[in-house]
């Protein structure tokens, strides 16, 4: 990060070595912006405080980006970008507020075709985060003079953002499915209103069938969508706990095909027998073991089966380590079969996971197998998107969802799709993760309202 204030220059000159600059906050809490607040909240982790008599008016995190295929892609849109307006391809006839998701929250205020996406708010799982959301919303409503008449929320009834939408007391609330919003955000960023094939790959989002979605192929526009393909469902023993304990995801997949137990052995190498038995009972009895079609959890399972990570300290740790381990080394894809089930295509990851485990136990390098895993997912994703596009007569594919923060995955899927002659829409201005959800919600709601829905 380049120093962007005179104070940074003075500090660097005085210290004479690189410094790490990060937000002043505990993990998962909003950043501290007052001297007294900082002293109280950060006294256990900060060695020194550099204070100032000028009050900070607004909490705002640093923006984060990475370069993919030679072009920047935002991962977090905040300082320097938000709340500059993005343009919606269909103007809303009523001012509206899209409240976004539970995690990596942003909200979007809309007047006409101007969509003001808030800076990164964070995860709405604490009182402090909720207060930050409400204070930022009040400030933006005053700044842009927008009094919303319609609220837009996620389909999930338990999200804190859903509660916020319901407490606003507006005459209408529109619910939008999580992955539809992901694809709509990418399409709207590129000004596309016609149907696209959307690959929405992330951790979790409530699906229409009540199960956890996260590896979805949709045929979607700003009016609606149809689910055309997905990853094979697997139970997640422990529910949300599985995101922090990848061995649980491996156990869920193993329950589908017990014959591959030997290949999955490394996933449970250091797990206490009692904990495993409890998780197995959850799967058997379908107690706190929701069915999930999730790309994020598939990365977790692969990491556990390769013996790399059984427990994660933070969200996405296993997946990021897999990407780092794979690097840019060449590799060939492994079996990742696709089958037709009714009017949908289903990708079955069990053969892929079993092959990873078997080869790792034979001594094959973990980095090479991580690269094979990426190539396998990229080929399967391109094949399923290509098949759906051919069947629907569509030549545009949109890539959205937090799994596409993975540069290798994004690049390889995009490259394979382009090689098939398809136009590929990649998120750039908002990023692929949940920070774009509110913009997608707003684009869908604006289109619905403009068409009298």
C-alpha positions in Angstrom: 0.0 0.0 0.0 1.4 3.4 -0.9 1.3 6.1 1.8 -1.7 8.4 1.0 -1.4 11.0 3.7 1.4 13.3 4.8 1.3 11.6 8.2 2.1 8.3 6.6 5.2 9.8 4.9 6.4 11.3 8.3 5.9 8.0 10.1 7.8 6.0 7.4 10.6 8.5 7.4 10.9 8.3 11.1 10.8 4.5 11.3 12.9 3.9 8.2 11.4 0.5 7.4 8.2 -0.9 6.0 5.1 -0.8 8.2 2.0 -2.9 8.2 -1.2 -0.8 8.0 -4.4 -2.4 8.9 -7.8 -1.3 10.3 -8.0 -0.6 14.0 -10.5 -3.2 15.1 -10.8 -6.6 16.6 -11.7 -9.4 14.2 -15.3 -9.2 12.9 -15.9 -5.8 14.6 -16.2 -2.4 12.9 -13.1 -0.2 12.9 -12.7 2.2 15.8 -12.9 5.8 14.8 -12.7 7.7 18.1 -9.8 8.2 20.5 -11.7 7.0 23.5 -13.3 4.1 21.6 -9.9 3.0 20.4 -8.4 3.1 23.8 -11.2 1.0 25.2 -11.5 -1.6 22.4 -7.9 -1.9 21.3 -5.8 -1.5 24.5 -5.1 -5.2 24.7 -3.7 -5.5 21.2 -2.1 -2.1 20.4 1.3 -1.2 21.8 1.0 2.5 20.9 -1.7 5.0 20.0 -1.1 8.0 17.7 -4.0 10.3 18.5 -5.4 13.4 16.7 -7.8 16.2 17.7 -9.7 16.0 14.4 -12.7 13.7 14.8 -13.3 11.0 12.2 -16.8 11.3 10.8 -17.4 8.0 9.0 -16.1 4.5 9.4 -14.6 3.3 6.1 -12.3 0.4 5.4 -9.5 0.3 2.8 -10.5 -1.1 -0.6 -8.9 -4.4 -1.6 -8.1 -5.5 -5.2 -6.1 -8.1 -7.0 -5.1 -8.5 -10.6 -6.6 -11.3 -12.7 -5.7 -11.9 -16.3 -3.9 -8.5 -16.4 -6.9 -6.4 -15.1 -7.8 -5.3 -11.6 -10.7 -6.9 -9.8 -12.1 -5.3 -6.6 -12.5 -7.7 -3.7 -13.7 -5.0 -1.3 -15.1 -1.7 -2.5 -14.7 1.0 0.1 -12.3 3.9 0.5 -11.7 5.7 -2.8 -14.6 4.0 -4.6 -17.8 4.0 -2.4 -20.3 5.5 -2.5 -19.7 6.8 -6.0 -22.8 5.8 -8.0 -23.0 2.8 -10.4 -25.5 2.9 -13.2 -28.4 0.4 -13.4 -29.3 -0.8 -16.8 -33.0 -0.3 -15.9 -34.0 2.7 -14.0 -36.2 2.2 -10.9 -39.5 4.1 -10.9 -39.4 4.3 -7.1 -36.5 5.0 -4.8 -35.4 1.8 -3.1 -33.0 0.3 -0.6 -31.4 -3.1 -1.1 -30.1 -4.2 2.3 -27.7 -6.9 1.1 -26.7 -10.2 2.7 -25.6 -11.3 6.2 -21.9 -11.6 5.5 -19.6 -9.0 3.8 -22.6 -6.7 3.8 -23.1 -3.6 1.8 -26.4 -1.8 1.1 -27.5 0.0 -2.1 -29.6 3.1 -2.3 -31.3 3.8 -5.7 -32.9 6.8 -7.3 -33.7 6.4 -11.0 -30.7 4.6 -12.5 -28.2 5.7 -9.9 -27.2 3.0 -7.5 -25.1 4.2 -4.5 -23.4 1.1 -3.1 -22.2 1.6 0.4 -18.7 1.0 1.6 -18.0 -2.5 3.0 -20.0 -2.9 6.3 -18.9 -6.4 7.2 -20.7 -9.3 8.8 -23.9 -8.5 10.5 -23.4 -10.9 13.4 -22.9 -8.4 16.3 -24.7 -5.4 17.8 -21.7 -3.2 16.8 -22.0 -4.2 13.2 -25.7 -3.6 13.2 -25.2 -0.2 14.7 -22.6 0.5 12.0 -25.0 -0.5 9.3 -27.8 1.8 10.6 -25.5 4.8 11.2 -24.0 4.4 7.7 -27.5 4.0 6.1 -28.8 7.2 7.9 -25.7 9.1 6.7 -26.1 8.0 3.1 -29.8 8.7 3.0 -29.1 12.3 4.2 -26.1 12.7 1.8 -28.0 11.6 -1.3 -31.5 12.8 -0.2 -33.0 9.4 -0.9 -36.1 8.3 1.1 -36.7 4.7 -0.1 -40.2 3.5 -0.7 -39.3 -0.1 -1.4 -37.0 -2.5 0.5 -35.1 -5.4 -1.1 -33.8 -8.3 0.9 -32.3 -11.8 0.7 -34.6 -14.8 0.6 -33.2 -16.0 3.9 -35.6 -15.1 6.7 -33.0 -15.4 9.5 -30.5 -12.8 8.1 -30.1 -9.7 10.2 -30.4 -7.7 7.0 -33.8 -9.2 6.5 -34.9 -8.0 9.9 -33.6 -4.5 9.1 -35.7 -4.5 5.9 -38.8 -5.6 7.7 -38.3 -2.9 10.5 -38.2 -0.1 8.0 -42.0 -0.1 7.7 -42.0 0.4 4.0 -45.1 -0.5 1.9 -43.3 -3.1 -0.1 -40.5 -5.6 0.5 -39.1 -7.7 -2.4 -37.2 -10.9 -1.6 -34.4 -11.9 -4.0 -32.6 -15.3 -4.0 -28.9 -15.0 -3.1 -27.4 -16.5 -6.2 -29.8 -14.7 -8.6 -28.5 -11.5 -7.0 -24.9 -12.6 -7.6 -25.5 -13.1 -11.3 -27.7 -10.0 -11.7 -24.9 -7.9 -10.1 -22.4 -9.0 -12.8 -24.9 -8.7 -15.6 -26.0 -5.2 -14.5 -22.4 -4.0 -14.1 -21.9 -4.8 -17.8 -25.3 -3.3 -18.8 -26.7 -6.6 -19.9 -30.5 -7.1 -19.5 -30.9 -10.2 -21.7 -30.7 -13.8 -20.3 -27.3 -15.1 -19.4 -25.9 -18.4 -18.1 -24.7 -17.6 -14.7 -22.1 -19.6 -12.7 -22.7 -18.6 -9.0 -20.0 -20.3 -6.9 -19.7 -19.4 -3.2 -20.1 -20.8 0.3 -23.8 -20.6 1.2 -27.1 -19.1 0.2 -30.7 -20.2 0.8 -32.1 -22.0 -2.2 -35.7 -22.2 -3.4 -35.9 -25.8 -2.2 -34.9 -24.9 1.4 -31.4 -26.4 1.0 -28.1 -24.6 1.0 -27.0 -23.5 -2.5 -23.5 -22.5 -3.5 -22.5 -24.2 -6.8 -25.2 -23.1 -9.1 -25.7 -22.8 -12.9 -28.6 -20.5 -13.6 -30.3 -19.2 -16.7 -31.1 -15.7 -15.5 -31.9 -12.1 -16.4 -33.1 -9.2 -14.3 -36.6 -10.6 -14.1 -36.1 -14.1 -12.9 -34.0 -17.3 -13.2 -34.1 -21.0 -13.6 -31.7 -23.4 -11.9 -30.2 -25.5 -14.7 -27.3 -27.3 -12.9 -25.7 -27.7 -9.5 -23.3 -29.7 -7.4 -24.5 -32.9 -5.9 -26.0 -32.3 -2.5 -24.1 -33.5 0.6 -25.0 -33.1 4.3 -23.0 -30.6 6.4 -22.8 -32.1 9.9 -22.7 -29.2 12.4 -24.3 -26.8 9.9 -22.3 -23.5 9.9 -19.6 -25.2 11.9 -18.5 -27.1 8.8 -17.2 -23.9 7.3 -14.6 -23.8 10.1 -14.0 -27.5 10.3 -13.3 -28.9 6.8 -13.2 -32.5 8.0 -17.0 -32.3 8.6 -17.5 -31.5 4.9 -15.4 -34.5 3.9 -17.5 -36.6 6.3 -20.7 -35.4 4.6 -19.4 -36.4 1.2 -18.2 -39.7 2.6 -21.7 -40.5 3.8 -22.9 -40.5 0.2 -20.3 -43.1 -0.9 -19.0 -45.0 2.1 -16.9 -47.3 -0.2 -14.3 -44.5 -0.6 -13.5 -44.4 3.1 -9.9 -45.3 2.5 -9.3 -42.4 0.1 -10.8 -40.0 2.7 -8.6 -41.2 5.6 -6.4 -38.1 5.9 -9.4 -35.9 6.5 -10.0 -37.6 9.9 -6.4 -38.3 11.0 -6.3 -36.1 14.1 -10.1 -35.9 14.8 -11.2 -37.2 18.2 -13.3 -40.4 17.8 -16.1 -39.0 19.9 -16.4 -35.9 17.7 -16.5 -37.9 14.6 -19.2 -40.3 16.0 -21.3 -37.3 17.0 -21.0 -35.8 13.5 -21.9 -39.2 11.9 -25.0 -39.4 14.0 -26.0 -35.9 12.9 -25.8 -37.1 9.3 -27.7 -40.3 10.0 -30.5 -38.6 11.8 -30.5 -35.4 9.7 -30.1 -33.3 12.8 -28.2 -30.0 12.2 -26.9 -31.5 9.0 -28.4 -29.4 6.2 -28.0 -30.6 2.6 -25.6 -28.3 0.6 -24.6 -27.7 -2.9 -21.6 -25.5 -2.2 -18.4 -24.8 -4.1 -16.8 -23.2 -1.1 -17.4 -26.4 1.0 -16.1 -28.5 -1.9 -12.8 -26.6 -1.6 -12.8 -27.3 2.1 -13.4 -31.0 1.6 -10.5 -31.2 -0.9 -8.2 -29.5 1.6 -9.1 -32.0 4.3 -8.9 -35.0 2.1 -5.4 -33.9 1.0 -4.4 -33.8 4.7 -3.8 -30.0 4.5 -6.4 -28.5 6.9 -9.0 -30.0 9.2 -9.7 -26.8 11.1 -9.8 -23.2 9.8 -9.1 -20.1 11.8 -11.0 -17.8 9.4 -13.5 -18.1 6.5 -12.0 -19.3 3.3 -8.7 -20.3 4.8 -8.6 -23.8 3.3 -9.6 -22.5 -0.2 -7.0 -19.8 -0.1 -4.3 -22.2 0.9 -5.3 -24.5 -1.9 -5.0 -21.7 -4.4 -1.6 -20.7 -3.1 -0.4 -24.2 -3.1 -1.5 -24.8 -6.6 0.1 -21.6 -7.9 0.5 -21.6 -11.6 2.0 -25.1 -12.0 0.5 -27.0 -14.9 -1.8 -30.0 -14.2 -4.4 -32.1 -15.8 -8.0 -32.4 -14.7 -9.3 -35.5 -12.9 -12.7 -37.1 -13.3 -15.6 -34.9 -12.3 -18.6 -36.4 -13.9 -21.8 -34.7 -14.9 -25.2 -36.4 -15.2 -28.7 -35.4 -16.1 -31.3 -35.7 -13.3 -34.8 -34.7 -14.4 -34.5 -31.2 -16.0 -31.2 -30.4 -14.3 -27.5 -31.3 -14.6 -25.7 -32.5 -11.5 -21.9 -32.5 -11.0 -20.7 -35.4 -8.8 -17.4 -34.5 -6.9 -17.0 -37.9 -5.2 -14.7 -39.4 -7.9 -12.6 -36.2 -7.9 -12.2 -36.2 -4.1 -11.5 -40.0 -4.0 -8.8 -39.6 -6.7 -7.2 -36.7 -4.7 -7.1 -38.8 -1.5 -5.8 -41.9 -3.2 -3.0 -40.1 -5.0 -1.9 -38.1 -2.0 -1.6 -41.3 0.1 0.6 -42.7 -2.6 2.9 -39.8 -2.1 1.9 -37.5 -5.0 2.9 -33.9 -4.2 0.1 -31.9 -2.5 0.7 -28.8 -4.6 0.4 -30.7 -7.9 -2.9 -32.3 -6.6 -4.2 -28.8 -5.6 -3.5 -27.7 -9.2 -5.3 -30.8 -10.5 -8.2 -29.9 -8.3 -8.4 -26.4 -9.8 -8.2 -27.8 -13.3 -10.9 -30.3 -12.6 -13.3 -27.7 -11.2 -12.6 -25.3 -14.1 -13.2 -28.0 -16.8 -16.4 -29.2 -15.1 -17.7 -25.6 -14.7 -17.0 -24.8 -18.3 -18.5 -28.0 -19.6 -21.7 -27.5 -17.6 -22.0 -23.8 -18.5 -21.4 -24.7 -22.2 -24.0 -27.4 -22.2 -26.6 -25.2 -20.6 -25.7 -22.3 -23.0 -26.1 -24.6 -26.0 -29.4 -25.9 -24.8 -30.8 -22.4 -24.1 -29.3 -20.7 -27.2 -27.4 -18.2 -25.0 -23.9 -17.0 -25.8 -23.2 -15.0 -22.6 -21.9 -16.4 -19.3 -21.6 -14.4 -16.1 -19.3 -15.5 -13.3 -20.2 -14.5 -9.7 -19.8 -15.6 -6.1 -17.0 -15.5 -3.7 -15.2 -18.6 -5.0 -14.3 -16.5 -8.1 -12.0 -14.4 -5.9 -9.7 -17.4 -6.7 -7.6 -16.0 -9.5 -6.7 -19.4 -11.0 -10.2 -20.6 -10.9 -11.6 -17.4 -12.5 -8.9 -17.3 -15.2 -9.2 -21.0 -16.1 -13.0 -21.0 -16.2 -13.1 -17.8 -18.2 -10.5 -19.1 -20.6 -12.2 -22.3 -21.3 -15.6 -20.6 -21.9 -14.0 -18.1 -24.3 -12.4 -21.0 -26.2 -16.0 -22.3 -26.7 -16.9 -18.9 -28.4 -18.8 -17.6 -25.4 -18.8 -14.0 -24.1 -17.7 -14.0 -20.5 -18.8 -11.3 -18.0 -16.4 -11.0 -15.1 -17.0 -8.8 -12.0 -14.6 -5.8 -11.9 -16.3 -2.8 -10.2 -17.8 -4.6 -7.3 -16.0 -7.9 -7.1 -17.5 -11.4 -7.1 -18.2 -11.9 -3.4 -21.2 -10.9 -1.2 -20.3 -7.3 -1.3 -22.0 -7.2 -4.7 -25.3 -8.8 -3.5 -27.0 -5.5 -2.7 -26.3 -4.1 -6.1 -27.7 -7.3 -7.7 -30.8 -7.1 -5.5 -31.3 -3.5 -6.5 -30.9 -4.3 -10.3 -33.5 -7.0 -10.0 -36.0 -4.9 -8.0 -35.6 -1.9 -10.3 -36.3 -4.1 -13.3 -39.4 -5.6 -11.6 -40.8 -2.3 -10.6 -40.1 -0.8 -14.1 -42.1 -3.7 -15.6 -45.0 -3.4 -13.2 -44.2 -6.5 -11.3 
